[in-house]
């Protein structure tokens, strides 16, 4: 699996979030994605697919279950790709 920098991962998450929920563009890293970005389960899946496409990787369900924030998602993806967190 390709190693991505923390900045690249965060940018991919934010770009993907903007693509599916433009109003969530300015969310803080510790914002709850489901509540503050107003994502339901379909929205979360859309977000994951966008991130996977942008980073060319597959994100396991366990990573999603543990990551409720942008920071948490970034950390989980960093762990997957072998990037330092």
PDB file of N, CA, C and O in Angstrom, chain B, residues numbered from 101:
ATOM      1  N   UNK B 101       0.841  -1.180   0.000  1.00  0.00           N
ATOM      2  CA  UNK B 101       0.000   0.000   0.000  1.00  0.00           C
ATOM      3  C   UNK B 101       0.888   1.246   0.000  1.00  0.00           C
ATOM      4  O   UNK B 101       1.924   1.276   0.664  1.00  0.00           O
ATOM      5  N   UNK B 102       0.489   2.241  -0.725  1.00  0.00           N
ATOM      6  CA  UNK B 102       1.269   3.463  -0.866  1.00  0.00           C
ATOM      7  C   UNK B 102       1.218   4.302   0.407  1.00  0.00           C
ATOM      8  O   UNK B 102       0.165   4.459   1.025  1.00  0.00           O
ATOM      9  N   UNK B 103       2.373   4.834   0.783  1.00  0.00           N
ATOM     10  CA  UNK B 103       2.421   5.743   1.923  1.00  0.00           C
ATOM     11  C   UNK B 103       2.021   7.133   1.462  1.00  0.00           C
ATOM     12  O   UNK B 103       2.509   7.626   0.444  1.00  0.00           O
ATOM     13  N   UNK B 104       1.135   7.758   2.213  1.00  0.00           N
ATOM     14  CA  UNK B 104       0.694   9.121   1.920  1.00  0.00           C
ATOM     15  C   UNK B 104       1.066  10.008   3.097  1.00  0.00           C
ATOM     16  O   UNK B 104       1.042   9.569   4.246  1.00  0.00           O
ATOM     17  N   UNK B 105       1.409  11.250   2.809  1.00  0.00           N
ATOM     18  CA  UNK B 105       1.709  12.171   3.905  1.00  0.00           C
ATOM     19  C   UNK B 105       0.420  12.516   4.651  1.00  0.00           C
ATOM     20  O   UNK B 105      -0.683  12.390   4.119  1.00  0.00           O
ATOM     21  N   UNK B 106       0.593  12.950   5.884  1.00  0.00           N
ATOM     22  CA  UNK B 106      -0.547  13.361   6.708  1.00  0.00           C
ATOM     23  C   UNK B 106      -1.314  14.477   5.999  1.00  0.00           C
ATOM     24  O   UNK B 106      -2.545  14.470   5.983  1.00  0.00           O
ATOM     25  N   UNK B 107      -0.602  15.422   5.422  1.00  0.00           N
ATOM     26  CA  UNK B 107      -1.249  16.545   4.724  1.00  0.00           C
ATOM     27  C   UNK B 107      -2.055  16.049   3.529  1.00  0.00           C
ATOM     28  O   UNK B 107      -3.156  16.537   3.274  1.00  0.00           O
ATOM     29  N   UNK B 108      -1.507  15.076   2.793  1.00  0.00           N
ATOM     30  CA  UNK B 108      -2.211  14.527   1.631  1.00  0.00           C
ATOM     31  C   UNK B 108      -3.483  13.811   2.066  1.00  0.00           C
ATOM     32  O   UNK B 108      -4.529  13.947   1.432  1.00  0.00           O
ATOM     33  N   UNK B 109      -3.388  13.050   3.150  1.00  0.00           N
ATOM     34  CA  UNK B 109      -4.552  12.323   3.657  1.00  0.00           C
ATOM     35  C   UNK B 109      -5.617  13.307   4.117  1.00  0.00           C
ATOM     36  O   UNK B 109      -6.791  13.155   3.779  1.00  0.00           O
ATOM     37  N   UNK B 110      -5.216  14.313   4.883  1.00  0.00           N
ATOM     38  CA  UNK B 110      -6.203  15.281   5.370  1.00  0.00           C
ATOM     39  C   UNK B 110      -6.841  16.031   4.199  1.00  0.00           C
ATOM     40  O   UNK B 110      -8.051  16.261   4.199  1.00  0.00           O
ATOM     41  N   UNK B 111      -6.047  16.408   3.213  1.00  0.00           N
ATOM     42  CA  UNK B 111      -6.597  17.116   2.060  1.00  0.00           C
ATOM     43  C   UNK B 111      -7.591  16.235   1.304  1.00  0.00           C
ATOM     44  O   UNK B 111      -8.631  16.715   0.854  1.00  0.00           O
ATOM     45  N   UNK B 112      -7.274  14.957   1.165  1.00  0.00           N
ATOM     46  CA  UNK B 112      -8.184  14.032   0.489  1.00  0.00           C
ATOM     47  C   UNK B 112      -9.503  13.913   1.253  1.00  0.00           C
ATOM     48  O   UNK B 112     -10.571  13.875   0.642  1.00  0.00           O
ATOM     49  N   UNK B 113      -9.432  13.855   2.583  1.00  0.00           N
ATOM     50  CA  UNK B 113     -10.651  13.781   3.404  1.00  0.00           C
ATOM     51  C   UNK B 113     -11.464  15.052   3.228  1.00  0.00           C
ATOM     52  O   UNK B 113     -12.676  14.994   3.020  1.00  0.00           O
ATOM     53  N   UNK B 114     -10.805  16.197   3.310  1.00  0.00           N
ATOM     54  CA  UNK B 114     -11.523  17.471   3.194  1.00  0.00           C
ATOM     55  C   UNK B 114     -12.094  17.676   1.785  1.00  0.00           C
ATOM     56  O   UNK B 114     -13.203  18.188   1.639  1.00  0.00           O
ATOM     57  N   UNK B 115     -11.347  17.280   0.750  1.00  0.00           N
ATOM     58  CA  UNK B 115     -11.852  17.385  -0.625  1.00  0.00           C
ATOM     59  C   UNK B 115     -13.059  16.470  -0.829  1.00  0.00           C
ATOM     60  O   UNK B 115     -14.042  16.851  -1.466  1.00  0.00           O
ATOM     61  N   UNK B 116     -12.968  15.258  -0.280  1.00  0.00           N
ATOM     62  CA  UNK B 116     -14.078  14.307  -0.399  1.00  0.00           C
ATOM     63  C   UNK B 116     -15.297  14.821   0.354  1.00  0.00           C
ATOM     64  O   UNK B 116     -16.424  14.723  -0.131  1.00  0.00           O
ATOM     65  N   UNK B 117     -15.068  15.364   1.530  1.00  0.00           N
ATOM     66  CA  UNK B 117     -16.170  15.925   2.317  1.00  0.00           C
ATOM     67  C   UNK B 117     -16.821  17.083   1.568  1.00  0.00           C
ATOM     68  O   UNK B 117     -18.047  17.187   1.527  1.00  0.00           O
ATOM     69  N   UNK B 118     -16.014  17.941   0.984  1.00  0.00           N
ATOM     70  CA  UNK B 118     -16.537  19.063   0.207  1.00  0.00           C
ATOM     71  C   UNK B 118     -17.359  18.560  -0.990  1.00  0.00           C
ATOM     72  O   UNK B 118     -18.382  19.152  -1.334  1.00  0.00           O
ATOM     73  N   UNK B 119     -16.912  17.474  -1.616  1.00  0.00           N
ATOM     74  CA  UNK B 119     -17.616  16.939  -2.784  1.00  0.00           C
ATOM     75  C   UNK B 119     -19.013  16.445  -2.433  1.00  0.00           C
ATOM     76  O   UNK B 119     -19.937  16.569  -3.238  1.00  0.00           O
ATOM     77  N   UNK B 120     -19.173  15.885  -1.237  1.00  0.00           N
ATOM     78  CA  UNK B 120     -20.495  15.357  -0.885  1.00  0.00           C
ATOM     79  C   UNK B 120     -21.291  16.282   0.033  1.00  0.00           C
ATOM     80  O   UNK B 120     -22.517  16.190   0.085  1.00  0.00           O
ATOM     81  N   UNK B 121     -20.605  17.180   0.764  1.00  0.00           N
ATOM     82  CA  UNK B 121     -21.292  18.091   1.685  1.00  0.00           C
ATOM     83  C   UNK B 121     -20.540  19.423   1.716  1.00  0.00           C
ATOM     84  O   UNK B 121     -19.799  19.691   2.662  1.00  0.00           O
ATOM     85  N   UNK B 122     -20.724  20.263   0.683  1.00  0.00           N
ATOM     86  CA  UNK B 122     -19.979  21.536   0.600  1.00  0.00           C
ATOM     87  C   UNK B 122     -20.113  22.416   1.839  1.00  0.00           C
ATOM     88  O   UNK B 122     -19.195  23.173   2.156  1.00  0.00           O
ATOM     89  N   UNK B 123     -21.223  22.330   2.534  1.00  0.00           N
ATOM     90  CA  UNK B 123     -21.422  23.174   3.716  1.00  0.00           C
ATOM     91  C   UNK B 123     -20.497  22.777   4.870  1.00  0.00           C
ATOM     92  O   UNK B 123     -20.365  23.532   5.834  1.00  0.00           O
ATOM     93  N   UNK B 124     -19.861  21.616   4.792  1.00  0.00           N
ATOM     94  CA  UNK B 124     -18.999  21.131   5.869  1.00  0.00           C
ATOM     95  C   UNK B 124     -17.532  21.474   5.646  1.00  0.00           C
ATOM     96  O   UNK B 124     -16.658  20.959   6.342  1.00  0.00           O
ATOM     97  N   UNK B 125     -17.262  22.339   4.678  1.00  0.00           N
ATOM     98  CA  UNK B 125     -15.889  22.623   4.281  1.00  0.00           C
ATOM     99  C   UNK B 125     -15.021  23.170   5.418  1.00  0.00           C
ATOM    100  O   UNK B 125     -13.827  22.873   5.451  1.00  0.00           O
ATOM    101  N   UNK B 126     -15.554  23.935   6.325  1.00  0.00           N
ATOM    102  CA  UNK B 126     -14.740  24.567   7.364  1.00  0.00           C
ATOM    103  C   UNK B 126     -14.730  23.844   8.691  1.00  0.00           C
ATOM    104  O   UNK B 126     -14.337  24.429   9.701  1.00  0.00           O
ATOM    105  N   UNK B 127     -15.149  22.590   8.724  1.00  0.00           N
ATOM    106  CA  UNK B 127     -15.213  21.873   9.997  1.00  0.00           C
ATOM    107  C   UNK B 127     -13.840  21.707  10.637  1.00  0.00           C
ATOM    108  O   UNK B 127     -12.836  21.505   9.953  1.00  0.00           O
ATOM    109  N   UNK B 128     -13.819  21.797  11.947  1.00  0.00           N
ATOM    110  CA  UNK B 128     -12.588  21.541  12.696  1.00  0.00           C
ATOM    111  C   UNK B 128     -12.258  20.058  12.616  1.00  0.00           C
ATOM    112  O   UNK B 128     -13.136  19.234  12.358  1.00  0.00           O
ATOM    113  N   UNK B 129     -11.003  19.723  12.835  1.00  0.00           N
ATOM    114  CA  UNK B 129     -10.562  18.339  12.757  1.00  0.00           C
ATOM    115  C   UNK B 129     -11.231  17.420  13.764  1.00  0.00           C
ATOM    116  O   UNK B 129     -11.344  16.216  13.531  1.00  0.00           O
ATOM    117  N   UNK B 130     -11.681  17.989  14.895  1.00  0.00           N
ATOM    118  CA  UNK B 130     -12.313  17.158  15.917  1.00  0.00           C
ATOM    119  C   UNK B 130     -13.843  17.191  15.847  1.00  0.00           C
ATOM    120  O   UNK B 130     -14.521  16.724  16.762  1.00  0.00           O
ATOM    121  N   UNK B 131     -14.374  17.739  14.766  1.00  0.00           N
ATOM    122  CA  UNK B 131     -15.828  17.785  14.593  1.00  0.00           C
ATOM    123  C   UNK B 131     -16.366  16.391  14.286  1.00  0.00           C
ATOM    124  O   UNK B 131     -15.764  15.640  13.519  1.00  0.00           O
ATOM    125  N   UNK B 132     -17.501  16.051  14.889  1.00  0.00           N
ATOM    126  CA  UNK B 132     -18.153  14.770  14.639  1.00  0.00           C
ATOM    127  C   UNK B 132     -18.740  14.787  13.229  1.00  0.00           C
ATOM    128  O   UNK B 132     -19.596  15.614  12.916  1.00  0.00           O
ATOM    129  N   UNK B 133     -18.278  13.879  12.391  1.00  0.00           N
ATOM    130  CA  UNK B 133     -18.694  13.887  10.986  1.00  0.00           C
ATOM    131  C   UNK B 133     -20.189  13.640  10.811  1.00  0.00           C
ATOM    132  O   UNK B 133     -20.821  14.266   9.961  1.00  0.00           O
ATOM    133  N   UNK B 134     -20.753  12.747  11.592  1.00  0.00           N
ATOM    134  CA  UNK B 134     -22.166  12.448  11.411  1.00  0.00           C
ATOM    135  C   UNK B 134     -23.042  13.597  11.914  1.00  0.00           C
ATOM    136  O   UNK B 134     -24.039  13.943  11.280  1.00  0.00           O
ATOM    137  N   UNK B 135     -22.675  14.178  13.038  1.00  0.00           N
ATOM    138  CA  UNK B 135     -23.503  15.235  13.600  1.00  0.00           C
ATOM    139  C   UNK B 135     -23.226  16.589  12.957  1.00  0.00           C
ATOM    140  O   UNK B 135     -24.147  17.239  12.461  1.00  0.00           O
ATOM    141  N   UNK B 136     -21.982  17.013  12.960  1.00  0.00           N
ATOM    142  CA  UNK B 136     -21.665  18.365  12.511  1.00  0.00           C
ATOM    143  C   UNK B 136     -21.605  18.502  10.992  1.00  0.00           C
ATOM    144  O   UNK B 136     -21.845  19.585  10.459  1.00  0.00           O
ATOM    145  N   UNK B 137     -21.286  17.413  10.293  1.00  0.00           N
ATOM    146  CA  UNK B 137     -21.304  17.462   8.826  1.00  0.00           C
ATOM    147  C   UNK B 137     -22.646  16.962   8.308  1.00  0.00           C
ATOM    148  O   UNK B 137     -22.904  16.975   7.104  1.00  0.00           O
ATOM    149  N   UNK B 138     -23.502  16.518   9.238  1.00  0.00           N
ATOM    150  CA  UNK B 138     -24.843  16.051   8.895  1.00  0.00           C
ATOM    151  C   UNK B 138     -24.798  14.887   7.901  1.00  0.00           C
ATOM    152  O   UNK B 138     -25.524  14.869   6.907  1.00  0.00           O
ATOM    153  N   UNK B 139     -23.930  13.920   8.194  1.00  0.00           N
ATOM    154  CA  UNK B 139     -23.824  12.737   7.340  1.00  0.00           C
ATOM    155  C   UNK B 139     -24.617  11.585   7.938  1.00  0.00           C
ATOM    156  O   UNK B 139     -24.470  11.271   9.119  1.00  0.00           O
ATOM    157  N   UNK B 140     -25.452  10.958   7.128  1.00  0.00           N
ATOM    158  CA  UNK B 140     -26.106   9.728   7.553  1.00  0.00           C
ATOM    159  C   UNK B 140     -25.236   8.569   7.077  1.00  0.00           C
ATOM    160  O   UNK B 140     -24.142   8.792   6.558  1.00  0.00           O
ATOM    161  N   UNK B 141     -25.704   7.343   7.245  1.00  0.00           N
ATOM    162  CA  UNK B 141     -24.872   6.196   6.875  1.00  0.00           C
ATOM    163  C   UNK B 141     -24.538   6.180   5.388  1.00  0.00           C
ATOM    164  O   UNK B 141     -23.438   5.774   5.012  1.00  0.00           O
ATOM    165  N   UNK B 142     -25.449   6.606   4.549  1.00  0.00           N
ATOM    166  CA  UNK B 142     -25.176   6.677   3.104  1.00  0.00           C
ATOM    167  C   UNK B 142     -24.148   7.766   2.827  1.00  0.00           C
ATOM    168  O   UNK B 142     -23.262   7.579   1.993  1.00  0.00           O
ATOM    169  N   UNK B 143     -24.252   8.889   3.507  1.00  0.00           N
ATOM    170  CA  UNK B 143     -23.282   9.970   3.357  1.00  0.00           C
ATOM    171  C   UNK B 143     -21.888   9.537   3.767  1.00  0.00           C
ATOM    172  O   UNK B 143     -20.906   9.901   3.120  1.00  0.00           O
ATOM    173  N   UNK B 144     -21.797   8.756   4.848  1.00  0.00           N
ATOM    174  CA  UNK B 144     -20.499   8.251   5.299  1.00  0.00           C
ATOM    175  C   UNK B 144     -19.917   7.328   4.232  1.00  0.00           C
ATOM    176  O   UNK B 144     -18.725   7.401   3.935  1.00  0.00           O
ATOM    177  N   UNK B 145     -20.745   6.463   3.654  1.00  0.00           N
ATOM    178  CA  UNK B 145     -20.261   5.563   2.608  1.00  0.00           C
ATOM    179  C   UNK B 145     -19.815   6.356   1.382  1.00  0.00           C
ATOM    180  O   UNK B 145     -18.801   6.026   0.768  1.00  0.00           O
ATOM    181  N   UNK B 146     -20.556   7.386   1.026  1.00  0.00           N
ATOM    182  CA  UNK B 146     -20.154   8.251  -0.087  1.00  0.00           C
ATOM    183  C   UNK B 146     -18.805   8.906   0.204  1.00  0.00           C
ATOM    184  O   UNK B 146     -17.939   8.987  -0.667  1.00  0.00           O
ATOM    185  N   UNK B 147     -18.642   9.373   1.447  1.00  0.00           N
ATOM    186  CA  UNK B 147     -17.385   9.991   1.854  1.00  0.00           C
ATOM    187  C   UNK B 147     -16.233   9.002   1.718  1.00  0.00           C
ATOM    188  O   UNK B 147     -15.174   9.338   1.188  1.00  0.00           O
ATOM    189  N   UNK B 148     -16.444   7.795   2.195  1.00  0.00           N
ATOM    190  CA  UNK B 148     -15.401   6.769   2.133  1.00  0.00           C
ATOM    191  C   UNK B 148     -15.037   6.457   0.683  1.00  0.00           C
ATOM    192  O   UNK B 148     -13.857   6.346   0.352  1.00  0.00           O
ATOM    193  N   UNK B 149     -16.027   6.318  -0.170  1.00  0.00           N
ATOM    194  CA  UNK B 149     -15.738   6.021  -1.579  1.00  0.00           C
ATOM    195  C   UNK B 149     -14.940   7.151  -2.221  1.00  0.00           C
ATOM    196  O   UNK B 149     -14.022   6.901  -3.002  1.00  0.00           O
ATOM    197  N   UNK B 150     -15.285   8.386  -1.894  1.00  0.00           N
ATOM    198  CA  UNK B 150     -14.540   9.543  -2.418  1.00  0.00           C
ATOM    199  C   UNK B 150     -13.088   9.510  -1.943  1.00  0.00           C
ATOM    200  O   UNK B 150     -12.167   9.735  -2.729  1.00  0.00           O
ATOM    201  N   UNK B 151     -12.891   9.230  -0.661  1.00  0.00           N
ATOM    202  CA  UNK B 151     -11.534   9.181  -0.103  1.00  0.00           C
ATOM    203  C   UNK B 151     -10.751   8.036  -0.749  1.00  0.00           C
ATOM    204  O   UNK B 151      -9.591   8.207  -1.126  1.00  0.00           O
ATOM    205  N   UNK B 152     -11.380   6.883  -0.872  1.00  0.00           N
ATOM    206  CA  UNK B 152     -10.715   5.734  -1.477  1.00  0.00           C
ATOM    207  C   UNK B 152     -10.267   6.052  -2.907  1.00  0.00           C
ATOM    208  O   UNK B 152      -9.158   5.705  -3.313  1.00  0.00           O
ATOM    209  N   UNK B 153     -11.137   6.709  -3.653  1.00  0.00           N
ATOM    210  CA  UNK B 153     -10.778   7.086  -5.030  1.00  0.00           C
ATOM    211  C   UNK B 153      -9.613   8.066  -5.052  1.00  0.00           C
ATOM    212  O   UNK B 153      -8.707   7.942  -5.876  1.00  0.00           O
ATOM    213  N   UNK B 154      -9.640   9.036  -4.149  1.00  0.00           N
ATOM    214  CA  UNK B 154      -8.603  10.069  -4.138  1.00  0.00           C
ATOM    215  C   UNK B 154      -7.240   9.527  -3.705  1.00  0.00           C
ATOM    216  O   UNK B 154      -6.203   9.984  -4.186  1.00  0.00           O
ATOM    217  N   UNK B 155      -7.249   8.556  -2.801  1.00  0.00           N
ATOM    218  CA  UNK B 155      -5.991   8.012  -2.284  1.00  0.00           C
ATOM    219  C   UNK B 155      -5.641   6.650  -2.885  1.00  0.00           C
ATOM    220  O   UNK B 155      -4.584   6.091  -2.593  1.00  0.00           O
ATOM    221  N   UNK B 156      -6.520   6.127  -3.714  1.00  0.00           N
ATOM    222  CA  UNK B 156      -6.322   4.821  -4.354  1.00  0.00           C
ATOM    223  C   UNK B 156      -6.024   3.745  -3.311  1.00  0.00           C
ATOM    224  O   UNK B 156      -4.993   3.073  -3.363  1.00  0.00           O
ATOM    225  N   UNK B 157      -6.958   3.597  -2.359  1.00  0.00           N
ATOM    226  CA  UNK B 157      -6.837   2.574  -1.333  1.00  0.00           C
ATOM    227  C   UNK B 157      -8.220   2.120  -0.900  1.00  0.00           C
ATOM    228  O   UNK B 157      -9.230   2.727  -1.257  1.00  0.00           O
ATOM    229  N   UNK B 158      -8.250   1.053  -0.133  1.00  0.00           N
ATOM    230  CA  UNK B 158      -9.502   0.527   0.407  1.00  0.00           C
ATOM    231  C   UNK B 158      -9.485   0.738   1.916  1.00  0.00           C
ATOM    232  O   UNK B 158      -8.521   0.381   2.594  1.00  0.00           O
ATOM    233  N   UNK B 159     -10.561   1.320   2.430  1.00  0.00           N
ATOM    234  CA  UNK B 159     -10.651   1.608   3.855  1.00  0.00           C
ATOM    235  C   UNK B 159     -11.553   0.563   4.508  1.00  0.00           C
ATOM    236  O   UNK B 159     -12.736   0.482   4.177  1.00  0.00           O
ATOM    237  N   UNK B 160     -11.013  -0.244   5.436  1.00  0.00           N
ATOM    238  CA  UNK B 160     -11.831  -1.265   6.092  1.00  0.00           C
ATOM    239  C   UNK B 160     -12.902  -0.656   6.993  1.00  0.00           C
ATOM    240  O   UNK B 160     -12.756   0.459   7.495  1.00  0.00           O
ATOM    241  N   UNK B 161     -13.966  -1.404   7.181  1.00  0.00           N
ATOM    242  CA  UNK B 161     -15.081  -0.957   8.014  1.00  0.00           C
ATOM    243  C   UNK B 161     -14.608  -0.652   9.435  1.00  0.00           C
ATOM    244  O   UNK B 161     -15.119   0.273  10.067  1.00  0.00           O
ATOM    245  N   UNK B 162     -13.645  -1.413   9.941  1.00  0.00           N
ATOM    246  CA  UNK B 162     -13.150  -1.187  11.307  1.00  0.00           C
ATOM    247  C   UNK B 162     -12.561   0.216  11.460  1.00  0.00           C
ATOM    248  O   UNK B 162     -12.722   0.853  12.501  1.00  0.00           O
ATOM    249  N   UNK B 163     -11.886   0.687  10.426  1.00  0.00           N
ATOM    250  CA  UNK B 163     -11.296   2.029  10.466  1.00  0.00           C
ATOM    251  C   UNK B 163     -12.395   3.072  10.580  1.00  0.00           C
ATOM    252  O   UNK B 163     -12.262   4.049  11.317  1.00  0.00           O
ATOM    253  N   UNK B 164     -13.474   2.860   9.850  1.00  0.00           N
ATOM    254  CA  UNK B 164     -14.602   3.789   9.908  1.00  0.00           C
ATOM    255  C   UNK B 164     -15.277   3.768  11.256  1.00  0.00           C
ATOM    256  O   UNK B 164     -15.630   4.817  11.796  1.00  0.00           O
ATOM    257  N   UNK B 165     -15.460   2.593  11.799  1.00  0.00           N
ATOM    258  CA  UNK B 165     -16.153   2.459  13.075  1.00  0.00           C
ATOM    259  C   UNK B 165     -15.410   3.194  14.185  1.00  0.00           C
ATOM    260  O   UNK B 165     -16.029   3.702  15.120  1.00  0.00           O
ATOM    261  N   UNK B 166     -14.081   3.251  14.082  1.00  0.00           N
ATOM    262  CA  UNK B 166     -13.269   3.891  15.113  1.00  0.00           C
ATOM    263  C   UNK B 166     -13.071   5.384  14.877  1.00  0.00           C
ATOM    264  O   UNK B 166     -12.618   6.098  15.772  1.00  0.00           O
ATOM    265  N   UNK B 167     -13.405   5.861  13.686  1.00  0.00           N
ATOM    266  CA  UNK B 167     -13.121   7.255  13.335  1.00  0.00           C
ATOM    267  C   UNK B 167     -14.412   8.038  13.148  1.00  0.00           C
ATOM    268  O   UNK B 167     -15.109   7.865  12.149  1.00  0.00           O
ATOM    269  N   UNK B 168     -14.724   8.889  14.095  1.00  0.00           N
ATOM    270  CA  UNK B 168     -15.938   9.696  13.994  1.00  0.00           C
ATOM    271  C   UNK B 168     -15.630  11.153  13.625  1.00  0.00           C
ATOM    272  O   UNK B 168     -16.534  11.955  13.392  1.00  0.00           O
ATOM    273  N   UNK B 169     -14.333  11.473  13.578  1.00  0.00           N
ATOM    274  CA  UNK B 169     -13.914  12.842  13.283  1.00  0.00           C
ATOM    275  C   UNK B 169     -12.946  12.839  12.103  1.00  0.00           C
ATOM    276  O   UNK B 169     -12.461  11.786  11.690  1.00  0.00           O
ATOM    277  N   UNK B 170     -12.672  14.020  11.569  1.00  0.00           N
ATOM    278  CA  UNK B 170     -11.673  14.138  10.497  1.00  0.00           C
ATOM    279  C   UNK B 170     -10.312  13.677  11.023  1.00  0.00           C
ATOM    280  O   UNK B 170      -9.601  12.934  10.346  1.00  0.00           O
ATOM    281  N   UNK B 171      -9.956  14.118  12.228  1.00  0.00           N
ATOM    282  CA  UNK B 171      -8.669  13.714  12.815  1.00  0.00           C
ATOM    283  C   UNK B 171      -8.597  12.200  13.014  1.00  0.00           C
ATOM    284  O   UNK B 171      -7.565  11.584  12.745  1.00  0.00           O
ATOM    285  N   UNK B 172      -9.680  11.611  13.480  1.00  0.00           N
ATOM    286  CA  UNK B 172      -9.715  10.168  13.697  1.00  0.00           C
ATOM    287  C   UNK B 172      -9.612   9.400  12.394  1.00  0.00           C
ATOM    288  O   UNK B 172      -8.919   8.386  12.313  1.00  0.00           O
ATOM    289  N   UNK B 173     -10.296   9.882  11.386  1.00  0.00           N
ATOM    290  CA  UNK B 173     -10.242   9.243  10.076  1.00  0.00           C
ATOM    291  C   UNK B 173      -8.841   9.361   9.481  1.00  0.00           C
ATOM    292  O   UNK B 173      -8.312   8.405   8.915  1.00  0.00           O
ATOM    293  N   UNK B 174      -8.252  10.542   9.616  1.00  0.00           N
ATOM    294  CA  UNK B 174      -6.889  10.757   9.131  1.00  0.00           C
ATOM    295  C   UNK B 174      -5.908   9.811   9.816  1.00  0.00           C
ATOM    296  O   UNK B 174      -5.050   9.220   9.159  1.00  0.00           O
ATOM    297  N   UNK B 175      -6.032   9.668  11.126  1.00  0.00           N
ATOM    298  CA  UNK B 175      -5.143   8.781  11.883  1.00  0.00           C
ATOM    299  C   UNK B 175      -5.334   7.326  11.448  1.00  0.00           C
ATOM    300  O   UNK B 175      -4.359   6.591  11.289  1.00  0.00           O
ATOM    301  N   UNK B 176      -6.572   6.918  11.260  1.00  0.00           N
ATOM    302  CA  UNK B 176      -6.848   5.549  10.830  1.00  0.00           C
ATOM    303  C   UNK B 176      -6.285   5.262   9.452  1.00  0.00           C
ATOM    304  O   UNK B 176      -5.717   4.195   9.223  1.00  0.00           O
ATOM    305  N   UNK B 177      -6.436   6.197   8.538  1.00  0.00           N
ATOM    306  CA  UNK B 177      -5.903   6.018   7.183  1.00  0.00           C
ATOM    307  C   UNK B 177      -4.383   6.050   7.213  1.00  0.00           C
ATOM    308  O   UNK B 177      -3.737   5.301   6.480  1.00  0.00           O
ATOM    309  N   UNK B 178      -3.804   6.898   8.041  1.00  0.00           N
ATOM    310  CA  UNK B 178      -2.342   6.961   8.188  1.00  0.00           C
ATOM    311  C   UNK B 178      -1.806   5.613   8.639  1.00  0.00           C
ATOM    312  O   UNK B 178      -0.786   5.140   8.137  1.00  0.00           O
ATOM    313  N   UNK B 179      -2.495   5.003   9.581  1.00  0.00           N
ATOM    314  CA  UNK B 179      -2.087   3.700  10.080  1.00  0.00           C
ATOM    315  C   UNK B 179      -2.155   2.654   8.957  1.00  0.00           C
ATOM    316  O   UNK B 179      -1.263   1.818   8.820  1.00  0.00           O
ATOM    317  N   UNK B 180      -3.214   2.715   8.169  1.00  0.00           N
ATOM    318  CA  UNK B 180      -3.387   1.786   7.051  1.00  0.00           C
ATOM    319  C   UNK B 180      -2.258   1.891   6.031  1.00  0.00           C
ATOM    320  O   UNK B 180      -1.780   0.884   5.509  1.00  0.00           O
ATOM    321  N   UNK B 181      -1.842   3.118   5.756  1.00  0.00           N
ATOM    322  CA  UNK B 181      -0.864   3.339   4.693  1.00  0.00           C
ATOM    323  C   UNK B 181       0.575   3.309   5.182  1.00  0.00           C
ATOM    324  O   UNK B 181       1.509   3.392   4.384  1.00  0.00           O
ATOM    325  N   UNK B 182       0.753   3.190   6.494  1.00  0.00           N
ATOM    326  CA  UNK B 182       2.106   3.165   7.032  1.00  0.00           C
ATOM    327  C   UNK B 182       2.714   4.542   7.165  1.00  0.00           C
ATOM    328  O   UNK B 182       3.925   4.674   7.341  1.00  0.00           O
ATOM    329  N   UNK B 183       1.880   5.575   7.083  1.00  0.00           N
ATOM    330  CA  UNK B 183       2.371   6.949   7.228  1.00  0.00           C
ATOM    331  C   UNK B 183       2.544   7.273   8.701  1.00  0.00           C
ATOM    332  O   UNK B 183       1.771   6.791   9.529  1.00  0.00           O
ATOM    333  N   UNK B 184       3.523   8.066   9.042  1.00  0.00           N
ATOM    334  CA  UNK B 184       3.652   8.495  10.444  1.00  0.00           C
ATOM    335  C   UNK B 184       2.488   9.400  10.808  1.00  0.00           C
ATOM    336  O   UNK B 184       2.086  10.239  10.002  1.00  0.00           O
ATOM    337  N   UNK B 185       1.934   9.246  12.016  1.00  0.00           N
ATOM    338  CA  UNK B 185       0.793  10.077  12.396  1.00  0.00           C
ATOM    339  C   UNK B 185       1.116  11.256  13.182  1.00  0.00           C
ATOM    340  O   UNK B 185       0.220  12.016  13.549  1.00  0.00           O
TER     341      UNK B 185
END
